[in-house]
Amino acid sequence: MNDTEAIQRIKEFGLHHAIQDLPHSSRTVEAFEIAIQALQEKAARENPRPLTLEQLKERIGKPVWITDRHGKGGIWAIVVSQEEHQLVKSAYGTVRYFSDYGLHWLAYDHEPKEAANV
């Protein structure tokens, strides 16, 4: 069973179980929601998807993992500006621009699992 299947089964079971256990249903639903969130976060770390440009603009002051457009290489950087000309800077002086996003580089919330093992 993969994470997506586990999430679906928890959702299906959780609703049924909450109805059966009405006096405690809010605690049951909360427990299932926590389990679903943990599985979704695990899946996002293991199979990260590039952030959208809109998501990047919302991350001022936060770190992002930047790579080339193929997801190769990588370095942590900080989103420093929403302006068109400058987006992120790394401790090494690497700068990336909004106008090049998706064409020459990508950004992620988490370092891809493969990169962490290199």
Secondary structure as GFF3:
##gff-version 3
##sequence-region A 1 118
A	DSSP	alpha_helix	3	20	.	.	.	ID=ss1
A	DSSP	three_ten_helix	22	24	.	.	.	ID=ss2
A	DSSP	alpha_helix	25	46	.	.	.	ID=ss3
A	DSSP	alpha_helix	53	57	.	.	.	ID=ss4
A	DSSP	beta_strand	63	68	.	.	.	ID=ss5
A	DSSP	beta_strand	75	79	.	.	.	ID=ss6
A	DSSP	beta_strand	88	90	.	.	.	ID=ss7
A	DSSP	beta_strand	95	96	.	.	.	ID=ss8
A	DSSP	three_ten_helix	98	100	.	.	.	ID=ss9
A	DSSP	beta_strand	105	108	.	.	.	ID=ss10
A	DSSP	alpha_helix	113	116	.	.	.	ID=ss11
###
